[in-house]
Amino acid sequence: MSDLEAFQSQTRAWLEANCPPEMRQPARDEEDACWGGRNFKFKNPAQKKWLEVMAEKGWTVPDWPKAYGGGGLSAEETKALRGEMAKLGCRSPLMSFGIWMLGPALLKFGSEEQKLHYLPQIARGEIRWCQGYSEPGSGSDLVSLQTFGEDKGDHWIVNGQKIWTSYADKADWIFCLVRTDKTNKYQGISFLLFDMTTPGVTTKPILLISGNSPFCETFFDNVKVPKHQIVGELNRGWDVAKYLLGHEREMISGGGLGEGLASLGAAFPDAAAHEPVLRAEMALFDVETIVFRAHSERFMDEWKTGRAHPAYSNLMKYVGTELNKKRHELVMAAGGSDALEWESERSKGGAKPRTWLRTKANSIEGGTSEVMLNVVSKRILDMPGA
């Protein structure tokens, strides 16, 4: 038995012994997801136990160094762990912008003090983060942002507004792009971290067509941010921001994989049996998902070893979000009139139509599909005039 095979066998046995049965069932709604943070309320004891045992082992972030709360696993071991979790149907123990976006940026640009302070708390689910990037009028042209940090010696005073701040009303801290030099568009932005309970920070939910509101407007009114809470160099926050955006697009593209849903045809056998056109569309979609999953694995291997094209995350984001939108359109088609129920108990509060409507934002958030295609045309395909 090879070392990797031995690791797989040991991992399988550990997961079988430690993953509660409730955490091996598909998530039914957003409350089934564990986001952690100061104010998070666990849905049941099993959800809490699963986070605790995985965090203790370092497997909420298995490929992070042990010194920062991770498992210290190799890329092959991390892939094997995730494969064994998928076989058992184990849910992710922790959903976290800190893991998906901020953590990789801190690992690359953060000081040693910042890594030791923030990363273990992220790994244990003790801080819930939100992202302060887009502003009214500064979405696709993000570098035109106007939120400004005035230098006050040992701190900045930040004033401005962010928009589409996902879960800002539930977050503990924010990683935020702030202009600290008005004379230089690209070399005048800094990457700051600060507590959402800091005086002067307020949020306002934005109501969406789904009836739910993951997005917020976020306002900064004379917010005091200590100087040591800058990541990277002063006025070089755009370097950090670009690196983080690659990980954000990787995260969003993951929606194309369907959160463990192996086959639409298998999930809706009645619709597939009685509607030949729909059955064909589902079969084609299932094939596209298999191709995307294989492509994602190759991309992740190349991304983590520095061999991926810098703009490839744009391509993955575009394909993944278009697949996710198509998935939920087919789910609605397969559900017929039942899928349109909006508030009934039977429909779990209209989970299917609300989720379907929510996916419409996938092709806007993290960079619009149009911008992603422009980047692919210009930087990957090298098309003239792109």
Buried (B, 14 or more C-beta within 10 A) or exposed (E): EEEEEEBBEEBBEBBEEBBBEBBBEEBEEEEBEBBBBBEBEBBEEBBBBBBBBBBEBBBBBBBBBEEBBBBBBBEEBBBBBBEBBEEEEBBBBBBBBBBBBBBBBBBBBBEEEBBEBBBBBBBBBBBBBBBBBBBEEBBEEBBEBBBBBEEEEEBBBBBBBBBBBBBBBBBBBBBBBBBBBEEEBEBBBBBBBBBBEBEBBBBEBBEBEBBBEBBBBBBBEEBBBEEEBBBBEBBBBBBBBEBBBBBBBBBBBBBBBBEEBEBBBEBBEEBBEEBEEBBEBBBEBBEBBEEBEEBBEEBBBEBEEEEBBBBBBBBBBBBBBBBBBBBBBBBBBBBEEEBEBEEEEEBEBBBBBBBBBBBEBBBBBBBBBEBBBBBBBBBBEEEEEE
